[in-house]
């Protein structure tokens, strides 16, 4: 066992009352905000008698659509938290520029002491990549995949729920670290040996490592599920080369996820052994080698980058054809490009440490393998351009976001090709130039995700988001992005290192002020987004949609009702073409009704994944604070729950054919009532004539 | 205002880095420029409100277009692959031709060696053979090859002088190498580029490039410092210190084997642990900014030199 700084008791481990930072006004403010929000939510749930609905329809649900939406909510909440972190960082840097800058709240410069600032940037990166982007994309994949391939659910609905709860527990641990104890100071990458006990004696690194470890279990399980679903659950006629492109990118991304996340699990596991039982895998002395961690981390870390970008490209490849009123240009080539990017993603990790002093041959090898990625990526950009070529473009909000994502891709690609050249990398490595580069690339994912949310929102809810305020959100966000990252590239050419709590040169201040102004634009965009949601919900009666919300959609998910019923498709469709729905619409087959309905078997709700989540959360918390008895009890609970579940009886239930017919007919009646509304909006390409 | 140091290199290695930026951006603009124009043109030409634009709803495949869309990036990447090979060797500090390139008439001077140790959170520049060392200040003669050996007493860091030389990792228990030649006298900012803990933001150092005569005078000044650097003095120096006042210290009579011993000690498990003072509470920084007692032990020296 290792020596701990500070007290330890058998009952509470390292946990003492002093670990709750009552005396820090910033943390206390965050706590007050979170507590107020919690009280409001609990109050609303009680007032509207929502507890039963929450339990039955959400927490215990194994329906892939509800799980997908819950993933999106978890990701959205964490995205907000990560954004607040970004605001804090930018504000600290603009306040702490130059030796003459004043200090507040105990800091010598700015308002955050370095150790607090370091935790803020560490949590920003961890949250944005692992607990915002990853769950948001998992949410999209969960919601859309079964619909796009004509299935009723995922291959393993129960496993799907377990994966969600593991991700939520990881996210919960990160959030908890804000109020109880510290978070890691060593960046989202966990710079060894800074993460070792000598240099990070507190619980921050433990929070970070356990959150990632548990969250990565969720991602791995999710990957197993999605791969199995795509391989085994496709509707009749849905051959490989009829799969929508989003499904292809989801398949590629989850093959990456399945193969990469275990590496992260091992790397973190070895680090935790160092921290808990005093081994020397990554220490500087006693035969440890911290570069081994760096290798393992980036062997996961670089594929993870493509894990995040590929589904975004998939969504862009769905949205751009829809609003160009043309099929995707070069479908086969797009699939090939997607798969080749997936393969190359494994061969480039060393470019994250070009400066380690390796010889030129090593660096040149990884330089060229890195540049290879740009070939299929370039092909994708060309194909999106040629999809628009000779099309009929409608610039709705999803299209605006998707097309702008291409431009972010170009900037990210240009700067990526700069960083891929070692001679340039030496000058820009670990500077904010790198930060600006990968934020531009991450913006592709963010832009595509917002596009996706606006695009598929009517499918999930039955009404569209408000268009006018959506455009406002877009333009504010676009302006913010341009302002912040142009200035950041400029600071990169100054050689400004990343992760500075204090800016040593006052000459960097003007560009910091520009960045802060961009952050204000981002804040405006977030406010406009909240306004957009409120307006959309209030005016939803005017924005109701039919099956085909945009009138020019192409893939299978647009064949079923909006919102989608629990069974997805009353009768599993037979697929005859790539872009089946567009094919049916073009051939006048859009409103065909099945001859008869059959009983549909659906999985039964179960609270077991939630119980597993609670036990795992207990285990994670106990390990962070070294409360051994609680860790043992929680771990035992996990195994006991799994064993009890394995003896379980019925896991499925049947929706009778009669009920299906009633739902289908009711939905058609509703559609007739809405027909004027829908046609008036100009979004429906055909008139629905329900059969008697 | 920002000076954009990367655009104003003052030595052959930084110059090669800047040149690479120009070549790479130019090559990439050959492809990104037309692509951007194509995208903008498509957006403008085929927007729904222009009724005159042709519309071909079935057009989704074209062999010529696909040949171009693979061939064009392939050609650019092919060229850049060749270029990355050339440029990587151009900045390789072990490249024998490098230290002659880009220098003026008097560059055939014997190179000088500097051993660099990064601690939590200060720099130590040891001049082996001259038995002197300076903390948080690097002084080198102009037009003279400077060869670095680098290591860290605690956690990794990066040495970076934007106008003179790119980043090189400094690793505990390991040795890395770097080299530079400065072409013009002046003062350049040196930066710690890899995050190393709470004191990282205060880890800058000035790099003074001076004439040979000034350099010799400076060596003489440092050699008269009353502070000696043996293992005990080094351990005191390496105690975690946030150098927020930008303090410099000169050492004379430097123990010749010190640099090698720092590496050996780290490999044997020696660490200079971050005291909980810096970490245990989120707002306790001001009290723990400097180590008590360390100011008294190490006096503040003035450089006494002009550029």
Contacts between the chains, C-beta under 8 A, distances in Angstrom:
chain1	res1	chain2	res2	distance
A	5	B	276	4.9
A	5	B	280	7.9
A	6	B	276	6.8
A	6	B	280	7.2
A	18	B	281	7.9
A	21	B	281	7.0
A	21	B	282	5.4
A	21	B	283	7.6
A	23	B	281	7.7
A	23	B	283	6.8
A	24	B	281	7.9
A	24	B	282	5.0
A	24	B	283	5.2
A	27	B	282	6.7
A	103	B	286	7.9
A	105	B	283	6.6
A	106	B	283	4.2
A	106	B	284	7.3
A	106	B	285	6.3
A	106	B	286	5.3
A	107	B	283	8.0
A	107	B	285	6.3
A	107	B	286	7.3
A	108	B	244	6.2
A	108	B	285	7.0
A	108	B	286	6.3
A	108	B	289	6.7
A	113	B	198	7.8
A	113	B	282	6.9
A	113	B	283	5.8
A	113	B	284	7.3
A	113	B	285	3.3
A	113	B	286	7.3
A	114	B	198	4.1
A	114	B	199	7.2
A	114	B	200	7.5
A	114	B	201	6.1
A	114	B	242	7.7
A	114	B	285	6.2
A	115	B	198	4.8
A	115	B	278	6.0
A	115	B	279	5.4
A	115	B	282	6.6
A	115	B	285	6.4
A	116	B	282	4.3
A	116	B	283	6.8
A	116	B	285	7.9
A	118	B	195	7.6
A	118	B	197	7.9
A	118	B	198	6.7
A	119	B	282	7.5
A	182	B	279	7.4
A	182	B	282	7.1
A	185	B	197	7.3
A	185	B	198	7.4
A	185	B	279	7.2
A	186	B	195	7.7
A	187	B	195	6.2
A	191	B	155	7.3
A	191	B	156	7.2
A	191	B	194	7.7
A	191	B	195	6.4
A	193	B	155	5.7
A	193	B	156	7.9
A	193	B	172	7.0
A	194	B	155	4.9
A	194	B	195	7.6
A	194	B	196	6.9
A	194	B	197	6.4
A	198	B	271	4.3
A	198	B	273	4.3
A	198	B	274	7.1
A	199	B	120	7.9
A	199	B	154	7.0
A	199	B	155	5.9
A	199	B	197	6.3
A	199	B	271	7.8
A	199	B	273	6.8
A	199	B	274	4.9
A	200	B	274	7.4
A	200	B	279	7.3
A	201	B	273	7.2
A	201	B	274	6.9
A	201	B	276	5.8
A	201	B	279	6.5
A	202	B	276	7.5
A	202	B	279	5.4
A	202	B	280	6.6
A	283	B	269	7.6
A	284	B	154	7.8
A	284	B	155	7.8
A	284	B	172	4.1
A	284	B	173	4.8
A	284	B	266	5.1
A	284	B	267	7.6
A	284	B	269	8.0
A	284	B	271	7.0
A	285	B	173	6.6
A	285	B	266	5.8
A	285	B	267	5.7
A	285	B	268	5.8
A	285	B	269	3.3
A	285	B	270	6.5
A	285	B	271	7.0
A	286	B	268	7.8
A	286	B	269	4.9
A	290	B	156	7.3
A	290	B	171	7.8
A	290	B	172	7.8
A	291	B	171	7.4
A	324	B	46	7.5
A	325	B	55	7.6
A	325	B	57	6.2
A	326	B	56	7.6
A	326	B	57	5.6
A	326	B	58	7.9
A	326	B	59	6.9
A	326	B	60	6.6
A	327	B	58	7.7
A	327	B	60	4.2
A	328	B	60	6.6
A	329	B	59	7.8
A	329	B	60	5.2
A	329	B	61	7.2
A	329	B	62	8.0
A	329	B	65	7.8
A	330	B	60	7.1
A	330	B	61	6.3
A	330	B	62	8.0
A	330	B	65	7.6
A	330	B	66	5.8
A	330	B	69	7.6
A	331	B	60	6.8
A	331	B	61	7.9
A	333	B	66	5.7
A	333	B	69	7.8
A	333	B	70	7.8
A	353	B	169	7.1
A	355	B	158	6.3
A	355	B	166	7.5
A	355	B	167	4.6
A	355	B	168	5.8
A	355	B	169	5.0
A	356	B	169	4.7
A	356	B	171	7.5
A	356	B	176	7.5
A	357	B	168	6.1
A	357	B	169	5.9
A	357	B	171	7.9
A	357	B	176	3.8
A	357	B	177	6.8
A	359	B	92	7.7
A	359	B	94	7.6
A	360	B	85	7.9
A	360	B	88	4.5
A	360	B	89	5.3
A	360	B	92	4.9
A	360	B	95	8.0
A	363	B	88	5.6
A	364	B	84	5.9
A	364	B	85	5.2
A	364	B	88	5.2
A	367	B	81	7.7
A	367	B	84	4.5
A	367	B	88	7.0
A	368	B	77	8.0
A	368	B	81	4.6
A	368	B	84	6.5
A	371	B	77	4.9
A	371	B	80	5.8
A	371	B	81	6.3
A	371	B	84	7.3
A	372	B	77	6.6
A	374	B	73	6.1
A	374	B	77	6.2
A	375	B	70	6.9
A	375	B	73	4.5
A	375	B	74	5.7
A	375	B	77	5.8
A	378	B	31	6.7
A	378	B	35	7.7
A	378	B	69	7.1
A	378	B	72	7.3
A	378	B	73	3.7
A	379	B	66	8.0
A	379	B	69	5.0
A	379	B	70	5.9
A	379	B	73	6.9
A	381	B	35	6.0
A	381	B	39	7.9
A	382	B	35	7.0
A	382	B	65	7.4
A	382	B	68	7.7
A	382	B	69	3.7
A	383	B	69	6.8
A	385	B	35	6.9
A	385	B	38	5.1
A	385	B	39	5.2
A	385	B	42	5.7
A	386	B	62	7.5
A	386	B	65	5.9
A	386	B	69	7.8
A	387	B	60	7.7
A	388	B	39	7.6
A	388	B	42	4.1
A	388	B	43	6.9
A	388	B	46	5.9
A	389	B	42	5.3
A	389	B	46	6.9
A	389	B	59	7.9
A	390	B	46	6.5
A	390	B	53	7.4
A	390	B	54	5.3
A	390	B	55	6.1
A	390	B	56	4.5
A	390	B	59	5.9
A	391	B	42	8.0
A	391	B	46	5.2
A	391	B	55	6.9
A	391	B	57	7.9
A	392	B	46	6.6
A	392	B	48	5.1
A	392	B	55	5.4
A	393	B	42	7.7
A	393	B	43	6.7
A	393	B	46	5.1
A	393	B	47	4.9
A	393	B	48	5.9
A	394	B	47	8.0
A	394	B	48	5.0
A	395	B	47	6.8
A	403	B	39	7.6
A	403	B	43	6.5
A	406	B	39	6.2
A	407	B	36	7.4
A	407	B	39	7.2
A	410	B	32	5.5
A	410	B	35	6.7
A	410	B	36	6.3
A	413	B	28	7.9
A	413	B	32	7.2
A	414	B	25	7.2
A	414	B	28	5.2
A	414	B	29	7.9
A	414	B	32	5.5
A	417	B	24	6.3
A	417	B	28	5.3
A	417	B	80	6.9
A	418	B	21	6.4
A	418	B	24	5.3
A	418	B	25	6.9
A	418	B	28	7.8
A	420	B	80	8.0
A	420	B	84	7.4
A	421	B	20	5.5
A	421	B	24	5.4
A	421	B	80	7.1
A	421	B	83	7.3
A	421	B	84	5.0
A	421	B	87	6.2
A	421	B	88	7.8
A	422	B	84	6.7
A	422	B	87	7.4
A	422	B	88	4.6
A	422	B	91	7.5
A	423	B	16	5.9
A	423	B	17	5.3
A	423	B	20	4.0
A	423	B	84	7.6
A	423	B	87	3.9
A	423	B	88	5.9
A	423	B	90	6.5
A	423	B	91	4.8
A	423	B	166	7.7
A	424	B	17	6.2
A	424	B	20	4.8
A	424	B	21	5.4
A	424	B	24	6.2
A	424	B	87	8.0
A	425	B	166	7.9
A	426	B	17	6.1
A	426	B	91	6.3
A	426	B	166	2.8
A	426	B	167	5.4
A	426	B	168	7.5
A	427	B	6	5.5
A	427	B	14	7.1
A	427	B	17	4.1
A	427	B	18	7.5
A	427	B	21	7.4
A	427	B	162	7.1
A	427	B	166	4.6
A	427	B	167	7.5
A	428	B	6	7.6
A	429	B	158	7.3
A	429	B	166	7.5
A	429	B	167	4.9
A	429	B	193	7.2
A	430	B	158	5.6
A	430	B	160	7.7
A	430	B	167	6.2
A	430	B	193	4.3
A	430	B	194	5.3
A	430	B	195	8.0
A	431	B	193	6.8
A	490	B	2	6.0
A	490	B	4	7.1
A	491	B	2	6.9
A	492	B	6	8.0
A	493	B	2	7.7
A	493	B	4	4.6
A	493	B	5	7.4
A	493	B	6	4.7
A	493	B	7	6.2
A	494	B	2	5.0
A	494	B	3	6.7
A	494	B	4	5.9
A	494	B	5	5.6
A	494	B	6	7.3
A	494	B	162	7.1
A	495	B	5	5.1
A	495	B	6	6.1
A	495	B	160	6.4
A	495	B	162	3.3
A	495	B	189	7.8
A	495	B	191	6.1
A	495	B	193	7.9
A	497	B	158	7.8
A	497	B	160	7.3
A	497	B	191	5.8
A	497	B	192	7.1
A	497	B	193	4.4
A	497	B	194	7.6
A	497	B	195	7.7
A	498	B	195	7.3
A	499	B	195	4.1
A	499	B	200	7.0
A	500	B	200	7.5
A	500	B	201	4.8
A	501	B	198	7.6
A	501	B	200	7.6
A	501	B	201	4.5
A	502	B	201	4.0
A	502	B	202	6.5
A	503	B	201	7.8
A	504	B	201	7.1
A	504	B	202	7.3
A	504	B	204	4.9
A	505	B	189	7.1
A	507	B	1	6.2
A	507	B	2	5.9
A	507	B	3	6.3
A	508	B	2	6.2
A	510	B	1	5.7
A	510	B	2	6.9
A	511	B	2	5.7
